[in-house]
Amino acid sequence: MTKQKYCNTEAEIELLSRIMMDNKILLQLHDELTPSDFYDPKNQAIYSAMMKLMQADKSISAISLHDILKVPDFPLSLFTEISGVAASTSDFSTYSQIVREHSKKRQLIQLLRNAAKDLETQPHEEVLLNLNTSLYKASGKHKKNDIITDAVLMEKTLNAIEKTIKGHSCSSMKTGLIAIDKPLKNFNKGQLMIIAARPAMGKSALAANLAERWAIKNKVAMISLEMNAEQISYRRLAALSSIPLSKLYAPSEMTEAEIQVLMRNINLLETRNNIYTIDTPYMTLEQLRNKIIFLKETKGVDIVIIDHLQLMQLSKRATSRNDGLGEISAGL
């Protein structure tokens, strides 16, 4: 058997020793380190026992750990030895980072091995999609620290207010449509806005119009679950050029002036190049998430517009259409 390259059992012991010296360290680690992040099975068991003691509001010591792990492999002398390793707790984050880094590398290697094995029986598109999803989850980018003190929150709020007063807020984006901007106080990064109306009332046309306005200063992802990219392009050009959509589909009916306007706007869009169109029908939320993450990391996309939300493919967990749409909205 090949020796595992990505592990550091000494760092694991150093970290466990520091937790025994100062139990409060575990409060800072429990969200970012799990027992499986430790390579040595014994260290996994010890860290797991530490978490159980913390959850029970009990002291983490050699005696309490030995009391939980009453098996021959965990004598009291082992915990006594571990407790005496650390000389200080100030550098615990250094050892936690070492443990976590090796763990992530082991996870990545396993994911790549699984993907290579799946290629033998599955289409490469499916393998790539599953790999992207797994890599995203393994990266931990979907996790965030959701505990914010008032000191931090009020400072952020004050900065946002000051930027708005000075007229250069980096997160607020106007559409240029007063009927929308005034009641909604513009659009802000991190917000989800859903436009709802009966069929054939212009939702897609509005979405195309918003995309064009935002794309002047921002990069926009235009995701259509109903129309293909060419149909979206026709709608965008119609909105931008103020030419009836019917004429674009029958160009012989266009005047010379309209053709000149059309060509000028085609050149404008080619030069600006700020909208990225995706026309994959019936995407799942996970597929959509992967595409958006890819665009964000490679193109720096600021805004995502999804046309025909109700056409997204529901997960198997959804028991009804309403539950499914609720799940999609929460995911977005």
C-alpha positions as a Markdown table, in Angstrom:
| # | Residue | x | y | z |
|---|---|---|---|---|
| 1 | Met | 0.0 | 0.0 | 0.0 |
| 2 | Thr | 1.3 | 3.5 | -0.9 |
| 3 | Lys | 2.2 | 5.6 | 2.0 |
| 4 | Gln | -0.1 | 8.6 | 2.5 |
| 5 | Lys | 1.8 | 11.7 | 1.4 |
| 6 | Tyr | -0.7 | 14.4 | 2.6 |
| 7 | Cys | -0.8 | 14.0 | 6.4 |
| 8 | Asn | 1.0 | 15.4 | 9.4 |
| 9 | Thr | 0.2 | 13.4 | 12.6 |
| 10 | Glu | 2.6 | 15.5 | 14.6 |
| 11 | Ala | 0.6 | 18.6 | 13.8 |
| 12 | Glu | -2.6 | 16.7 | 14.8 |
| 13 | Ile | -1.1 | 15.9 | 18.2 |
| 14 | Glu | 0.1 | 19.4 | 18.7 |
| 15 | Leu | -3.4 | 20.7 | 18.0 |
| 16 | Leu | -5.1 | 18.2 | 20.3 |
| 17 | Ser | -2.7 | 19.1 | 23.0 |
| 18 | Arg | -3.5 | 22.8 | 22.7 |
| 19 | Ile | -7.2 | 22.0 | 22.9 |
| 20 | Met | -6.6 | 20.2 | 26.2 |
| 21 | Met | -4.7 | 23.1 | 27.5 |
| 22 | Asp | -7.4 | 25.6 | 26.5 |
| 23 | Asn | -10.8 | 24.1 | 25.9 |
| 24 | Lys | -12.1 | 27.4 | 24.4 |
| 25 | Ile | -10.0 | 26.8 | 21.3 |
| 26 | Leu | -12.4 | 24.1 | 20.2 |
| 27 | Leu | -15.2 | 26.7 | 20.1 |
| 28 | Gln | -13.2 | 28.4 | 17.3 |
| 29 | Leu | -12.4 | 25.2 | 15.5 |
| 30 | His | -15.6 | 23.1 | 15.5 |
| 31 | Asp | -17.0 | 24.9 | 12.4 |
| 32 | Glu | -13.9 | 24.5 | 10.3 |
| 33 | Leu | -12.5 | 21.2 | 11.4 |
| 34 | Thr | -14.3 | 17.8 | 11.6 |
| 35 | Pro | -13.0 | 14.5 | 13.0 |
| 36 | Ser | -12.5 | 13.3 | 9.4 |
| 37 | Asp | -10.0 | 16.1 | 8.8 |
| 38 | Phe | -7.6 | 14.2 | 11.0 |
| 39 | Tyr | -5.6 | 11.4 | 9.3 |
| 40 | Asp | -4.8 | 9.2 | 12.2 |
| 41 | Pro | -7.9 | 7.2 | 13.3 |
| 42 | Lys | -6.9 | 7.6 | 17.0 |
| 43 | Asn | -6.7 | 11.4 | 16.6 |
| 44 | Gln | -10.1 | 11.3 | 14.8 |
| 45 | Ala | -11.6 | 9.5 | 17.8 |
| 46 | Ile | -10.0 | 11.9 | 20.3 |
| 47 | Tyr | -11.2 | 15.0 | 18.4 |
| 48 | Ser | -14.7 | 13.5 | 18.2 |
| 49 | Ala | -14.7 | 12.8 | 21.9 |
| 50 | Met | -13.6 | 16.4 | 22.6 |
| 51 | Met | -16.5 | 17.7 | 20.6 |
| 52 | Lys | -18.9 | 15.5 | 22.6 |
| 53 | Leu | -17.5 | 16.8 | 25.8 |
| 54 | Met | -17.9 | 20.4 | 24.6 |
| 55 | Gln | -21.5 | 19.8 | 23.5 |
| 56 | Ala | -22.2 | 18.4 | 27.0 |
| 57 | Asp | -20.5 | 21.4 | 28.5 |
| 58 | Lys | -17.9 | 19.3 | 30.2 |
| 59 | Ser | -14.2 | 19.9 | 30.7 |
| 60 | Ile | -11.8 | 18.4 | 28.2 |
| 61 | Ser | -9.0 | 16.7 | 30.1 |
| 62 | Ala | -7.0 | 13.5 | 30.1 |
| 63 | Ile | -9.5 | 12.0 | 32.6 |
| 64 | Ser | -12.7 | 13.0 | 30.8 |
| 65 | Leu | -11.4 | 11.8 | 27.5 |
| 66 | His | -10.3 | 8.5 | 28.9 |
| 67 | Asp | -13.8 | 8.2 | 30.5 |
| 68 | Ile | -15.4 | 8.4 | 27.1 |
| 69 | Leu | -12.9 | 6.3 | 25.1 |
| 70 | Lys | -12.8 | 3.2 | 27.4 |
| 71 | Val | -11.0 | 0.9 | 25.1 |
| 72 | Pro | -7.5 | -0.7 | 25.3 |
| 73 | Asp | -6.1 | 1.6 | 22.5 |
| 74 | Phe | -6.8 | 4.7 | 24.6 |
| 75 | Pro | -5.1 | 4.3 | 28.0 |
| 76 | Leu | -5.0 | 7.2 | 30.4 |
| 77 | Ser | -1.2 | 7.5 | 29.8 |
| 78 | Leu | -1.9 | 8.4 | 26.1 |
| 79 | Phe | -4.0 | 11.4 | 27.0 |
| 80 | Thr | -1.5 | 12.4 | 29.7 |
| 81 | Glu | 1.2 | 12.3 | 27.1 |
| 82 | Ile | -0.7 | 14.3 | 24.6 |
| 83 | Ser | -1.6 | 17.0 | 27.2 |
| 84 | Gly | 2.1 | 17.6 | 27.9 |
| 85 | Val | 3.1 | 18.2 | 24.3 |
| 86 | Ala | 2.0 | 21.8 | 24.0 |
| 87 | Ala | 4.0 | 24.6 | 25.6 |
| 88 | Ser | 1.7 | 27.4 | 24.5 |
| 89 | Thr | -1.8 | 27.8 | 22.8 |
| 90 | Ser | -1.1 | 31.0 | 21.0 |
| 91 | Asp | -0.1 | 29.2 | 17.8 |
| 92 | Phe | -3.0 | 26.8 | 17.6 |
| 93 | Ser | -4.2 | 28.3 | 14.3 |
| 94 | Thr | -1.0 | 27.3 | 12.6 |
| 95 | Tyr | -1.5 | 23.6 | 13.4 |
| 96 | Ser | -5.2 | 23.7 | 12.6 |
| 97 | Gln | -4.3 | 25.1 | 9.1 |
| 98 | Ile | -1.8 | 22.3 | 8.6 |
| 99 | Val | -4.3 | 19.7 | 9.5 |
| 100 | Arg | -7.0 | 21.3 | 7.3 |
| 101 | Glu | -4.7 | 21.7 | 4.3 |
| 102 | His | -3.6 | 18.1 | 4.3 |
| 103 | Ser | -7.3 | 17.0 | 4.7 |
| 104 | Lys | -8.3 | 19.1 | 1.7 |
| 105 | Lys | -5.6 | 17.6 | -0.4 |
| 106 | Arg | -6.6 | 14.1 | 0.5 |
| 107 | Gln | -10.2 | 14.9 | -0.3 |
| 108 | Leu | -9.2 | 16.3 | -3.7 |
| 109 | Ile | -7.2 | 13.2 | -4.6 |
| 110 | Gln | -10.1 | 11.0 | -3.7 |
| 111 | Leu | -12.5 | 13.1 | -5.7 |
| 112 | Leu | -10.2 | 12.9 | -8.8 |
| 113 | Arg | -9.8 | 9.1 | -8.3 |
| 114 | Asn | -13.6 | 8.7 | -8.1 |
| 115 | Ala | -14.1 | 10.8 | -11.2 |
| 116 | Ala | -11.5 | 8.7 | -13.1 |
| 117 | Lys | -13.4 | 5.6 | -12.1 |
| 118 | Asp | -16.8 | 7.1 | -13.1 |
| 119 | Leu | -15.5 | 7.8 | -16.6 |
| 120 | Glu | -15.4 | 4.1 | -17.3 |
| 121 | Thr | -19.2 | 3.9 | -17.1 |
| 122 | Gln | -20.6 | 7.4 | -17.3 |
| 123 | Pro | -20.6 | 10.2 | -20.0 |
| 124 | His | -17.9 | 12.8 | -19.4 |
| 125 | Glu | -20.4 | 15.6 | -19.1 |
| 126 | Glu | -22.1 | 13.9 | -16.2 |
| 127 | Val | -18.8 | 13.1 | -14.5 |
| 128 | Leu | -17.6 | 16.7 | -15.0 |
| 129 | Leu | -20.8 | 18.1 | -13.5 |
| 130 | Asn | -20.6 | 15.8 | -10.4 |
| 131 | Leu | -16.9 | 16.6 | -10.0 |
| 132 | Asn | -17.6 | 20.4 | -10.1 |
| 133 | Thr | -20.3 | 20.0 | -7.5 |
| 134 | Ser | -18.1 | 17.9 | -5.3 |
| 135 | Leu | -15.2 | 20.3 | -5.7 |
| 136 | Tyr | -17.4 | 23.3 | -4.8 |
| 137 | Lys | -18.6 | 21.5 | -1.6 |
| 138 | Ala | -15.1 | 20.4 | -0.7 |
| 139 | Ser | -13.7 | 23.9 | -1.1 |
| 140 | Gly | -15.9 | 25.2 | 1.7 |
| 141 | Lys | -16.7 | 28.3 | -0.3 |
| 142 | His | -20.4 | 27.8 | 0.4 |
| 143 | Lys | -19.7 | 28.1 | 4.1 |
| 144 | Lys | -19.5 | 31.5 | 5.8 |
| 145 | Asn | -19.2 | 32.9 | 9.3 |
| 146 | Asp | -22.7 | 34.0 | 10.1 |
| 147 | Ile | -22.0 | 35.4 | 13.5 |
| 148 | Ile | -21.6 | 39.2 | 13.3 |
| 149 | Thr | -21.2 | 41.5 | 16.3 |
| 150 | Asp | -23.0 | 44.9 | 16.4 |
| 151 | Ala | -19.6 | 46.6 | 16.4 |
| 152 | Val | -18.8 | 45.1 | 13.0 |
| 153 | Leu | -22.4 | 45.3 | 11.6 |
| 154 | Met | -22.8 | 49.0 | 12.5 |
| 155 | Glu | -19.4 | 49.9 | 11.0 |
| 156 | Lys | -20.4 | 48.2 | 7.7 |
| 157 | Thr | -23.8 | 49.9 | 7.8 |
| 158 | Leu | -22.3 | 53.3 | 8.4 |
| 159 | Asn | -19.8 | 52.8 | 5.5 |
| 160 | Ala | -22.7 | 51.8 | 3.2 |
| 161 | Ile | -24.7 | 54.9 | 4.2 |
| 162 | Glu | -21.7 | 57.2 | 3.7 |
| 163 | Lys | -21.0 | 55.8 | 0.2 |
| 164 | Thr | -24.7 | 56.2 | -0.8 |
| 165 | Ile | -24.6 | 59.9 | 0.5 |
| 166 | Lys | -21.4 | 60.5 | -1.6 |
| 167 | Gly | -23.1 | 58.9 | -4.6 |
| 168 | His | -20.6 | 56.2 | -5.2 |
| 169 | Ser | -22.0 | 53.1 | -3.5 |
| 170 | Cys | -20.2 | 50.1 | -4.9 |
| 171 | Ser | -23.1 | 47.7 | -4.2 |
| 172 | Ser | -26.1 | 49.7 | -5.4 |
| 173 | Met | -27.0 | 49.4 | -9.1 |
| 174 | Lys | -29.6 | 51.5 | -10.8 |
| 175 | Thr | -31.7 | 50.3 | -13.7 |
| 176 | Gly | -32.4 | 53.7 | -15.1 |
| 177 | Leu | -36.1 | 53.0 | -14.9 |
| 178 | Ile | -37.5 | 55.4 | -12.3 |
| 179 | Ala | -40.6 | 53.3 | -11.8 |
| 180 | Ile | -38.4 | 50.4 | -10.6 |
| 181 | Asp | -35.4 | 52.3 | -8.9 |
| 182 | Lys | -37.5 | 54.6 | -6.8 |
| 183 | Pro | -39.7 | 52.1 | -4.9 |
| 184 | Leu | -36.9 | 49.4 | -4.7 |
| 185 | Lys | -34.1 | 51.9 | -3.8 |
| 186 | Asn | -32.0 | 50.4 | -6.6 |
| 187 | Phe | -30.7 | 46.9 | -6.7 |
| 188 | Asn | -28.0 | 45.8 | -4.3 |
| 189 | Lys | -25.4 | 43.0 | -4.5 |
| 190 | Gly | -26.5 | 39.9 | -2.6 |
| 191 | Gln | -30.2 | 40.5 | -3.3 |
| 192 | Leu | -32.7 | 38.2 | -5.0 |
| 193 | Met | -35.4 | 39.9 | -6.9 |
| 194 | Ile | -38.3 | 37.9 | -8.5 |
| 195 | Ile | -40.4 | 39.5 | -11.3 |
| 196 | Ala | -43.8 | 37.9 | -11.5 |
| 197 | Ala | -46.7 | 38.5 | -13.9 |
| 198 | Arg | -49.2 | 36.7 | -16.0 |
| 199 | Pro | -48.1 | 35.2 | -19.3 |
| 200 | Ala | -47.3 | 37.5 | -22.3 |
| 201 | Met | -47.0 | 40.7 | -20.1 |
| 202 | Gly | -43.3 | 41.4 | -21.0 |
| 203 | Lys | -41.3 | 39.7 | -18.3 |
| 204 | Ser | -38.7 | 38.5 | -20.7 |
| 205 | Ala | -38.6 | 41.8 | -22.6 |
| 206 | Leu | -38.1 | 43.6 | -19.2 |
| 207 | Ala | -35.3 | 41.2 | -18.3 |
| 208 | Ala | -33.5 | 41.8 | -21.6 |
| 209 | Asn | -33.9 | 45.6 | -21.1 |
| 210 | Leu | -32.5 | 45.4 | -17.6 |
| 211 | Ala | -29.5 | 43.3 | -18.8 |
| 212 | Glu | -28.7 | 46.0 | -21.4 |
| 213 | Arg | -28.9 | 48.8 | -18.9 |
| 214 | Trp | -26.8 | 47.0 | -16.3 |
| 215 | Ala | -24.2 | 45.8 | -18.8 |
| 216 | Ile | -23.1 | 49.4 | -19.5 |
| 217 | Lys | -21.1 | 49.3 | -16.2 |
| 218 | Asn | -21.4 | 45.7 | -15.0 |
| 219 | Lys | -20.9 | 42.1 | -16.3 |
| 220 | Val | -24.2 | 40.3 | -16.6 |
| 221 | Ala | -25.0 | 36.6 | -16.9 |
| 222 | Met | -28.2 | 36.1 | -18.9 |
| 223 | Ile | -29.6 | 32.6 | -18.3 |
| 224 | Ser | -32.6 | 31.5 | -20.3 |
| 225 | Leu | -34.5 | 28.3 | -19.5 |
| 226 | Glu | -36.9 | 28.8 | -22.4 |
| 227 | Met | -35.4 | 30.6 | -25.4 |
| 228 | Asn | -32.1 | 29.8 | -27.1 |
| 229 | Ala | -29.3 | 32.3 | -27.4 |
| 230 | Glu | -30.3 | 33.5 | -30.8 |
| 231 | Gln | -33.8 | 34.4 | -29.7 |
| 232 | Ile | -32.4 | 36.2 | -26.7 |
| 233 | Ser | -30.1 | 38.2 | -29.0 |
| 234 | Tyr | -33.0 | 39.2 | -31.2 |
| 235 | Arg | -35.0 | 40.5 | -28.2 |
| 236 | Arg | -32.0 | 42.4 | -26.9 |
| 237 | Leu | -31.3 | 44.1 | -30.2 |
| 238 | Ala | -35.0 | 45.0 | -30.6 |
| 239 | Ala | -35.0 | 46.6 | -27.1 |
| 240 | Leu | -31.7 | 48.4 | -27.7 |
| 241 | Ser | -32.6 | 49.6 | -31.2 |
| 242 | Ser | -36.3 | 50.4 | -30.7 |
| 243 | Ile | -37.0 | 48.2 | -33.7 |
| 244 | Pro | -40.1 | 45.9 | -33.6 |
| 245 | Leu | -39.1 | 42.3 | -33.0 |
| 246 | Ser | -41.2 | 41.2 | -36.0 |
| 247 | Lys | -39.0 | 43.3 | -38.3 |
| 248 | Leu | -35.8 | 41.6 | -37.1 |
| 249 | Tyr | -37.3 | 38.3 | -38.1 |
| 250 | Ala | -38.3 | 39.8 | -41.4 |
| 251 | Pro | -35.3 | 42.1 | -42.2 |
| 252 | Ser | -36.6 | 42.9 | -45.7 |
| 253 | Glu | -39.2 | 45.1 | -44.0 |
| 254 | Met | -36.6 | 47.2 | -42.3 |
| 255 | Thr | -35.8 | 50.7 | -43.5 |
| 256 | Glu | -32.3 | 51.8 | -44.4 |
| 257 | Ala | -32.2 | 53.9 | -41.2 |
| 258 | Glu | -33.3 | 50.9 | -39.1 |
| 259 | Ile | -30.6 | 48.7 | -40.6 |
| 260 | Gln | -27.9 | 51.4 | -39.8 |
| 261 | Val | -29.2 | 51.6 | -36.2 |
| 262 | Leu | -29.2 | 47.8 | -35.9 |
| 263 | Met | -25.6 | 47.5 | -37.2 |
| 264 | Arg | -24.4 | 50.2 | -34.9 |
| 265 | Asn | -25.9 | 48.4 | -31.9 |
| 266 | Ile | -24.5 | 45.0 | -33.0 |
| 267 | Asn | -21.0 | 46.7 | -33.1 |
| 268 | Leu | -21.7 | 48.3 | -29.7 |
| 269 | Leu | -22.5 | 44.9 | -28.1 |
| 270 | Glu | -19.5 | 43.2 | -29.7 |
| 271 | Thr | -17.2 | 45.9 | -28.4 |
| 272 | Arg | -18.7 | 46.1 | -24.9 |
| 273 | Asn | -18.9 | 42.3 | -24.6 |
| 274 | Asn | -20.3 | 42.4 | -21.0 |
| 275 | Ile | -23.2 | 39.9 | -21.2 |
| 276 | Tyr | -22.7 | 36.2 | -21.1 |
| 277 | Thr | -25.7 | 34.1 | -22.4 |
| 278 | Ile | -26.5 | 30.6 | -21.2 |
| 279 | Asp | -29.4 | 28.8 | -22.9 |
| 280 | Thr | -29.4 | 25.4 | -21.2 |
| 281 | Pro | -33.0 | 24.3 | -20.7 |
| 282 | Tyr | -34.4 | 22.6 | -17.6 |
| 283 | Met | -31.3 | 23.1 | -15.5 |
| 284 | Thr | -31.2 | 21.9 | -11.9 |
| 285 | Leu | -30.3 | 24.4 | -9.1 |
| 286 | Glu | -26.9 | 22.6 | -8.7 |
| 287 | Gln | -26.1 | 22.9 | -12.4 |
| 288 | Leu | -27.0 | 26.6 | -12.3 |
| 289 | Arg | -24.9 | 27.2 | -9.2 |
| 290 | Asn | -21.9 | 25.6 | -10.9 |
| 291 | Lys | -22.3 | 27.7 | -14.0 |
| 292 | Ile | -22.6 | 30.9 | -12.0 |
| 293 | Ile | -19.5 | 30.0 | -9.9 |
| 294 | Phe | -17.5 | 29.4 | -13.0 |
| 295 | Leu | -18.6 | 32.7 | -14.5 |
| 296 | Lys | -17.9 | 34.6 | -11.3 |
| 297 | Glu | -14.4 | 33.2 | -11.0 |
| 298 | Thr | -13.5 | 33.4 | -14.7 |
| 299 | Lys | -15.3 | 36.5 | -15.9 |
| 300 | Gly | -16.1 | 38.5 | -12.7 |
| 301 | Val | -19.9 | 38.5 | -13.2 |
| 302 | Asp | -21.8 | 41.0 | -11.1 |
| 303 | Ile | -25.4 | 40.3 | -11.9 |
| 304 | Val | -27.3 | 37.1 | -12.8 |
| 305 | Ile | -30.7 | 37.3 | -14.7 |
| 306 | Ile | -32.7 | 34.0 | -14.9 |
| 307 | Asp | -35.6 | 34.0 | -17.4 |
| 308 | His | -38.4 | 31.6 | -16.6 |
| 309 | Leu | -37.6 | 30.5 | -13.1 |
| 310 | Gln | -40.5 | 28.1 | -13.2 |
| 311 | Leu | -38.8 | 26.0 | -15.9 |
| 312 | Met | -36.0 | 25.0 | -13.6 |
| 313 | Gln | -35.8 | 21.2 | -12.9 |
| 314 | Leu | -37.0 | 20.4 | -9.4 |
| 315 | Ser | -35.1 | 18.1 | -7.1 |
| 316 | Lys | -36.5 | 14.7 | -6.1 |
| 317 | Arg | -37.0 | 16.1 | -2.6 |
| 318 | Ala | -39.8 | 18.4 | -3.7 |
| 319 | Thr | -43.2 | 17.0 | -3.0 |
| 320 | Ser | -45.1 | 19.6 | -4.9 |
| 321 | Arg | -44.5 | 22.4 | -7.4 |
| 322 | Asn | -44.9 | 25.1 | -4.7 |
| 323 | Asp | -42.3 | 23.3 | -2.5 |
| 324 | Gly | -40.0 | 23.0 | -5.5 |
| 325 | Leu | -40.2 | 26.7 | -6.4 |
| 326 | Gly | -39.6 | 27.6 | -2.7 |
| 327 | Glu | -36.6 | 25.4 | -2.7 |
| 328 | Ile | -35.2 | 27.0 | -5.8 |
| 329 | Ser | -35.9 | 30.5 | -4.5 |
| 330 | Ala | -34.1 | 29.7 | -1.2 |
| 331 | Gly | -31.2 | 28.2 | -3.2 |
| 332 | Leu | -30.9 | 31.3 | -5.4 |
